[in-house]
Amino acid sequence: MRLYLPLISVFFLLALILSSCEDPDDKDLTAFDVYCEMVVNGAKPIALHHPMEPKQVDRLWEQFQEVAEKHNLQVFREESFPVTLLFPSEATQGKSVIIIYKGDRLIQYEQFKADLLAYKGDDSKELEAFARRFGRLLGYSSQGINDLLQKNTPYRSLASFGVEHQVTHLYYENVKEAASFYANILGLVPIDSLHFAISTSASIELHGFDQRHGKDQAKSTAIALITDQLPQWYDHIKAQNVPVKYPYKSRAGGPHDGFVAIDPGGYLLEFEQFKQHPENELFMATLAQADSLVTSVENLNFYASITWTYHKDLLQMQRFYEEVLGFQQVADQGWTKIYQTSSTGFIGLVDERRGMENYADDKAVEIEWQVSDKSSFDQYTNEFWQEYSYRQSSFKGPENYIFEIQTID
């Protein structure tokens, strides 16, 4: 999430003032002013001043209103704060909470509260959905909501069990030919004869066709090989007579450059370099921490990998990756959303109407994540993941993508 410089300054000022103030009223007013700044600057749709004793709010209410008016904001005094899974109920019981807002946000809050009070059930998924709805209204990221749920409920995401490595499984009629291509043409570091590292925590594993993945199955995936050596890789690929689907063209001012080659099984390989651009700012910071993995080809290297997957319902997949798997979105390209899964492994969700491949119910790709605490993950899924039919380290997610969970090698 982007943090604006004025907001950083406000937080610094708040810390400085609160450290020197002796009067509790002064501290509350200073905090209130900061919450107003957050709403004014769009950092939060609404802000909640910390719960206070009603008598204390009575004493400061006019001053709170004056501060809000100075920022062209409005305030609402909540005496019956809604109880969700985000916060312990005792934190607000018997307390007053001031809601700071502008525009229609109070209506949005009141609609949320009415729906919550009307629900009389105890289904954990429904209660989690209410908590997430409230968290979004408060401006929390999916990760922030996940952290609060993990603190206050049994909820866990896959990421909370420590994902260390991503493996993308690909399927071939001639697996020996494919292995020779990745070992000799691309020079990837072998983990074993059919398993090759692209980066320090992302790899591909090759398989022959089987009952689940046959000859006529759609690929519905592509692999991005991230490097800062695009011209050199392009010269090498052409010299090796590897088929090229989209040639290399450097585009000034764009978010990325690249070219697309085709491997022996028909999978698309996107050699790609990302650049500073509004849609890549967090991604570039993440990639800056990646160590290059040198190949055997003229000291050329890769330092990260994206497995692109193609979808009919992109929003459904975003929620799955954020709320169930717990991965952080690091780049939003509009019709593609990139999530970090391991230190140098990424998944790119693509709207199939605009991507290089099409969605397919049955697809020639499976994705594996290796975790540091698989035994705890297995125990958790046995109790809470019945809907995904997690069996023998494998489960099926939305749109028929097959995922496998293994212990880190």
Protein Blocks (a to p, Z undefined) as FASTA:
>chain_A
ZZdfklmmmmmmmmmmmmmpmblklmmmmmmmmmmmmmmnopafbdcdddddfklmmmmm
mmmmmmmmmnopacdddfbdcddfkbcfklmgopacddddehjllmmmmmmmmmmmmpmb
fbfklmmmmmmmmmmmnopafklmmmmmmmmmmbdcfklnopabdcdddddfblmlmmmm
mmmmnopacfblmbccfblmbccddddddfklcfklcfkiacddddfklmmmmmmmmmno
pacfbdcdddehiabdcdddddfkopacddddddddfklmmmmmmmmmpccdddfehhia
cfbdcdddddfblmlmmmmmmmmnopacfbdehjaccddfblmbccddddfklmmbdcdf
bacbddddddfblmlmmmmmmmmmmmnopgehiacdehhiacdddddZZ
